[in-house]
Amino acid sequence: MGLTIAQKIIKSHLVSGDMTPGSEVALKIDQTLTQDATGTMAYLEFETMGIERVRTERSVAYIDHNTLQCGFENPDDHRYIQSVARKHGIWFSRPGNGICHQVHLERFGIPGKTLIGSDSHTPTGGGLGMLAFGAGGLDVAVAMGGGAYYITMPKMIRVNLTGRLRPFVTAK
């Protein structure tokens, strides 16, 4: 049996490790995303690394979660994220552009690429043929700095769909 799309992406992004299910593998990350509720910590961690520019093909900071709340904390976070984005070569998505995982899928998603994001819905990118993970801010910061993302190599199951859908039956 040939490789699944996930196995092909892992193989092409493998930094270290053996692709045996259960073993640890390190992957090169192509893209990162953050949102304003979790991004501030990720960028503080990234800045402590002393790296001038992100080392991914694309990193995007979305302001989409804390857009209507009162108080000074959120505007301060938003200004900080915008300044970090400008300073380190990160795309900045202003409030009102949409929710990070959906906007990223539509504007930046590329089949065969890897994506790690500080939003739990980041795996939405898998619907486009990306290998996409939701992770913590430190993992995202390390990936922005060019570091690998470590996972346990999953056991792959292949599903072949055959036949045709009945009338009026569609995907979700």
Helices and strands as residue ranges (DSSP letters): H 5-13, E 14-17, E 24-27, E 31-35, H 36-48, E 58-62, H 73-88, E 91-93, H 100-107, E 114-117, G 122-128, E 131-134, H 137-144, E 149-152
